[in-house]
């Protein structure tokens, strides 16, 4: 069974569109994350979220917003997509601080 | 900015040789973790070493941590072609529960 799953795996869309990437974890973890990996393979935290607190990396444009309908899901909504948003987006979860994170397989977003 | 820097950026070795990758970071940490990423895939956790630990082993992996130098190393012994991947160090900063990743080392093991 997949522990952290993301959909879609690939997403190609035009500039200006609004899109969502879904993430689900079946591990019962309290905290979920979104990371962005750019074309140079740099990985940066975008958001971390548990049922108490949303922490946003201040460099993330407000066109990006996480939505958590429940503890097992953290979806990423992106408004007015730009060319520079093209990247691979990874969802992850962890049970608590000071433990390993489990990553999804990533969503390759291409904005044309 | 990136939390950590890794070197080398790329490493190519023969099967059976050992591979050593280094990671440096800048702030106080709870732990340091190493992850592997195969091409086009997600990240897989390899090993976690806490700030009060100096060395940890897992199978063919050996990780060291020197908090005074803010550095860590990952040693893969008796490498295999299947070890070909990118390896990232990531730190969990004191007071934060997300990870800050290094720049990664691309390891190629030649059969």
Interface residues (C-beta under 8 A of the other chain):
Chain A: X4 X31 X33 X35 X41 X42 X43 X44 X45 X48 X55 X90 X92 X94 X96 X97 X98 X99 X100 X101 X102 X103 X104 X105 X106
Chain B: X2 X30 X31 X33 X35 X41 X42 X43 X44 X45 X48 X50 X86 X88 X90 X92 X96 X97 X98 X99 X100 X101 X103 X104
